[in-house]
Amino acid sequence: MKRSSSSTYCSWSAFSSGRPIAASDILPGAPAAPAPQGLRDERAEFEKRRVESVLKEAGGNRTEAAKVLGISRRMPQKKLKDCGAS
């Protein structure tokens, strides 16, 4: 049975102690990021970290990472470029 993203969010929010959920709450060992300035910055930071994580798991294979993320093969690189990552 697949859990919906809203139930996953609710599960994580139960552990957030009344503060915004940080990447390190979900991905242990994730480096702390500067406080985002707004929702767009938060989304961009989340996407950057997610793409980096999946690319690492895929051994740098963009095609495999794109399949896991459910996006086109070119999007992982575009997302990282848009975020200013290498």
C-alpha positions as a Python dict, from the first residue, in 0.01 Angstrom:
ca = {
    (1, 'M'): (0, 0, 0),
    (2, 'K'): (144, 334, -104),
    (3, 'R'): (126, 622, 142),
    (4, 'S'): (19, 959, 19),
    (5, 'S'): (257, 1251, 45),
    (6, 'S'): (19, 1426, 284),
    (7, 'S'): (32, 1138, 530),
    (8, 'T'): (411, 1132, 501),
    (9, 'Y'): (420, 1505, 574),
    (10, 'C'): (192, 1455, 872),
    (11, 'S'): (419, 1182, 1004),
    (12, 'W'): (724, 1409, 979),
    (13, 'S'): (543, 1711, 1118),
    (14, 'A'): (465, 1511, 1431),
    (15, 'F'): (840, 1503, 1500),
    (16, 'S'): (919, 1864, 1412),
    (17, 'S'): (873, 2012, 1762),
    (18, 'G'): (675, 2307, 1627),
    (19, 'R'): (952, 2426, 1395),
    (20, 'P'): (987, 2393, 1017),
    (21, 'I'): (1113, 2053, 906),
    (22, 'A'): (1476, 2069, 791),
    (23, 'A'): (1651, 1841, 544),
    (24, 'S'): (1851, 1698, 833),
    (25, 'D'): (1521, 1587, 994),
    (26, 'I'): (1450, 1369, 691),
    (27, 'L'): (1800, 1292, 566),
    (28, 'P'): (2030, 1231, 863),
    (29, 'G'): (2369, 1386, 808),
    (30, 'A'): (2241, 1641, 557),
    (31, 'P'): (2432, 1966, 593),
    (32, 'A'): (2242, 2258, 735),
    (33, 'A'): (2136, 2507, 471),
    (34, 'P'): (2095, 2879, 516),
    (35, 'A'): (1740, 2978, 599),
    (36, 'P'): (1538, 3004, 277),
    (37, 'Q'): (1378, 3339, 203),
    (38, 'G'): (1043, 3203, 91),
    (39, 'L'): (849, 2912, -51),
    (40, 'R'): (1027, 2927, -388),
    (41, 'D'): (1365, 2915, -218),
    (42, 'E'): (1251, 2626, 2),
    (43, 'R'): (1128, 2432, -300),
    (44, 'A'): (1445, 2501, -499),
    (45, 'E'): (1662, 2391, -207),
    (46, 'F'): (1456, 2073, -158),
    (47, 'E'): (1473, 1990, -529),
    (48, 'K'): (1849, 2053, -538),
    (49, 'R'): (1914, 1823, -243),
    (50, 'R'): (1679, 1556, -377),
    (51, 'V'): (1837, 1558, -723),
    (52, 'E'): (2188, 1549, -575),
    (53, 'S'): (2091, 1259, -350),
    (54, 'V'): (1932, 1054, -627),
    (55, 'L'): (2221, 1127, -867),
    (56, 'K'): (2464, 1005, -603),
    (57, 'E'): (2259, 688, -547),
    (58, 'A'): (2251, 633, -925),
    (59, 'G'): (2629, 666, -945),
    (60, 'G'): (2598, 987, -1146),
    (61, 'N'): (2378, 823, -1410),
    (62, 'R'): (2136, 1100, -1513),
    (63, 'T'): (1906, 865, -1702),
    (64, 'E'): (1863, 638, -1399),
    (65, 'A'): (1820, 936, -1164),
    (66, 'A'): (1554, 1084, -1393),
    (67, 'K'): (1363, 753, -1392),
    (68, 'V'): (1368, 743, -1011),
    (69, 'L'): (1253, 1106, -991),
    (70, 'G'): (991, 1063, -1264),
    (71, 'I'): (1129, 1348, -1475),
    (72, 'S'): (1300, 1379, -1814),
    (73, 'R'): (1666, 1282, -1849),
    (74, 'R'): (1772, 1645, -1892),
    (75, 'M'): (1589, 1779, -1586),
    (76, 'P'): (1832, 1667, -1312),
    (77, 'Q'): (2112, 1870, -1471),
    (78, 'K'): (1878, 2164, -1538),
    (79, 'K'): (1755, 2164, -1177),
    (80, 'L'): (2111, 2169, -1046),
    (81, 'K'): (2211, 2444, -1291),
    (82, 'D'): (1907, 2654, -1192),
    (83, 'C'): (2010, 2619, -827),
    (84, 'G'): (2368, 2720, -899),
    (85, 'A'): (2508, 2375, -819),
    (86, 'S'): (2771, 2206, -1032),
}
